[in-house]
Amino acid sequence: MEKSEPHRSKEHLIIGTRLGPFEYTITEEMADLYIEAIDNQDPLYNRDPSESRRIIPSCFTLQNYIYLLVQHSAWGLGGVHTAQNSEYFNPCYVGDRIVTKGKIIDQYAKKGRNYYELEYVVETVQGTLLARHTITGIS
């Protein structure tokens, strides 16, 4: 199926649009809720008093694109997530201060629907690269 030019609207995301930064600190509560939600029983992610830092699954950062879109007020009433590609570079830990920045890298129309591709990187405030994600969505 060939791509065609997208229909323009005031809330459509244009190629080159930068999103973020969005910052937050990973808390114990966030880690507990996420691990419970994905039903991960791996003891690696349990609290261990002997460890100085608690690791959490790196896929925890996948949802950051939602906050970028909402913060930009570009998401309207929502959208449909159609594809995702992720690369992981370093682990996430409870207590890490996370910064997420993104950029719209493509947009097109297919079968009468507007699609966008958002690439976003997740780093610690110290600059350690944790992950790079690309999502495709229908806007």
N, C-alpha and C positions, 0 to 999 in steps of 0.2 A: 504494500500500500504506500503510495507516495504521500509525502508531507506537502501541505499547502500553507500559505500565509495564514496566521491566526486572525480571528476576528478581534478587533481592538475594543477594549472597554476601559473605563476609568480605573478599575481595580485589577486589570490584567498586569502581570509581571513581565517587564520588558527585558530582553537580553542586556546584560551588563548591570542590572539593578543589584545593588549591594544591600545585604540584609545583616543586621546586627551592628555591633556586638551584643550578645546576650550572655550575661554572667550569672553564675550561681555557685553555691558551695554544696558538695555532695554530703548529705547528713546520714547518720545512722538510720534514721526513720526512712529516708528515701531508699537507702540500700535494702532495708528489711522489706519495704513494700514492693520494690521491684523484684527481688529474689522470690518473694511469695507469689507475685503475679505471674512470673514465668515458670513457677514450680520447679526451681532448680534446687536439687537436693545435694549438690556437690559440697562436701565439707570445706572446700577451699574458701567458700564465700561466707562461712559462719564466723561469728565473732570469736576471736581467740585471744584471751588476755595476755598470752605470752608474746604475741606479735605487736609491733609498734604501730602498724598500719593495716587496716582491713581492706582487702582487695574486693572489687565488685566486677561483674561481667562488663566487658567493654561495650557490649551491645546496649548497655544502659544509655549511651549517648545518641542512639538512633532517633529518639523522639525530639531531639533539640530543634529539628526543622520546623516543628509546629510553633514553637515559641518565636522563632525568627519571623515566620509568616504573620503571626498574630501581632507581634511587636511592630511590624511594618504596616499593619492595617491593610494588607494586600490579599488576605485570604477570604474576605467576605464572610459568607455563611459556612465556609468549609470547602472541601474538595475531595477528590478521590485519589488515593495513593495507588499508583499502578506498577511501580518498579523501584528497586533500591539496589545500590551497589556500595559496598563498604570495604575499607582497608583499615586495619588496626596496627598501630605502631608501638604503643606503650600501654601498660595497664592503668586502670582508674582505681583510685583509693578514696575511701571515706575521708573527708576533710579537705580534699582537693578543691581549689577554687577553679572553676571551669569557665572558659571563654569560647563562645561559638560565633563564627562569622561565616556568611554565605554570599553567593553570587548566582544570579540567574544566568545559566550558560547556554540555554536553548529554549525556543518556544516554537510551536507549530500547531496546525489544525489537522485533525484526521477524523473522518466520519462525522464532521460537524461539531467536533469538540475541541476546545483549546487545551493544549498540553504545555507544560513548562518543565524544565530540568533545573534543579537547584543543586549546586555543589556547595558543601559546607565542611569546614574544618573545626575540629574540637581540640583545644589546647588547654594546658594549665596556664594560670596567669604568669607563671615563670617562663612560658614559651615551649614547654614540652609537648610535642605533637602526640595526641592520643589516637585520633581517628580522622579519616576523610570519608565522607559519605556523598553519594549523588542519588537524589530521588527524582522520579518522574511522577508528575501528578496532573490531574485534570482540574483546571481552574474554572 
